[in-house]
Amino acid sequence: MVTSEYAVGIIAAVAFAAVLYKVVTSGQVQTELQDIVKRALDGGA
């Protein structure tokens, strides 16, 4: 039974990672992240 619990946990973690990847690589989020990095490199201006 412990092995099946690990399997379910791994499947849930992979599903969460896939959703997170889709969100982070979406156009709007990617643009927001680029703006944050640009502001940080420009000294926060």
C-alpha positions as CSV (number, residue, x, y, z in Angstrom):
1,M,0.0,0.0,0.0
2,V,2.9,2.4,0.6
3,T,4.1,2.0,-3.0
4,S,0.7,2.9,-4.3
5,E,0.7,6.0,-2.1
6,Y,4.1,7.0,-3.5
7,A,2.8,6.5,-7.1
8,V,-0.3,8.7,-6.5
9,G,2.0,11.4,-5.0
10,I,4.3,11.3,-7.9
11,I,1.5,11.5,-10.4
12,A,0.0,14.5,-8.5
13,A,3.5,16.2,-8.5
14,V,3.9,15.6,-12.2
15,A,0.4,17.0,-12.9
16,F,1.1,20.0,-10.8
17,A,4.5,20.6,-12.5
18,A,2.8,20.4,-15.9
19,V,0.1,22.9,-15.0
20,L,2.8,25.2,-13.5
21,Y,4.8,24.9,-16.7
22,K,1.8,25.8,-18.8
23,V,1.1,28.9,-16.7
24,V,4.7,30.1,-16.6
25,T,5.2,29.7,-20.4
26,S,1.9,31.4,-21.3
27,G,2.3,34.6,-23.2
28,Q,1.0,37.0,-20.5
29,V,3.0,35.5,-17.6
30,Q,6.1,35.3,-19.7
31,T,5.8,39.0,-20.6
32,E,5.3,39.9,-16.9
33,L,8.4,37.8,-15.9
34,Q,10.5,39.5,-18.6
35,D,9.3,43.0,-17.4
36,I,10.3,42.0,-13.8
37,V,13.8,40.9,-14.9
38,K,14.3,44.0,-17.0
39,R,13.4,46.2,-14.1
40,A,15.7,44.3,-11.8
41,L,18.6,44.6,-14.3
42,D,17.9,48.3,-14.8
43,G,18.3,49.0,-11.1
44,G,14.6,48.9,-10.2
45,A,13.7,52.0,-12.2
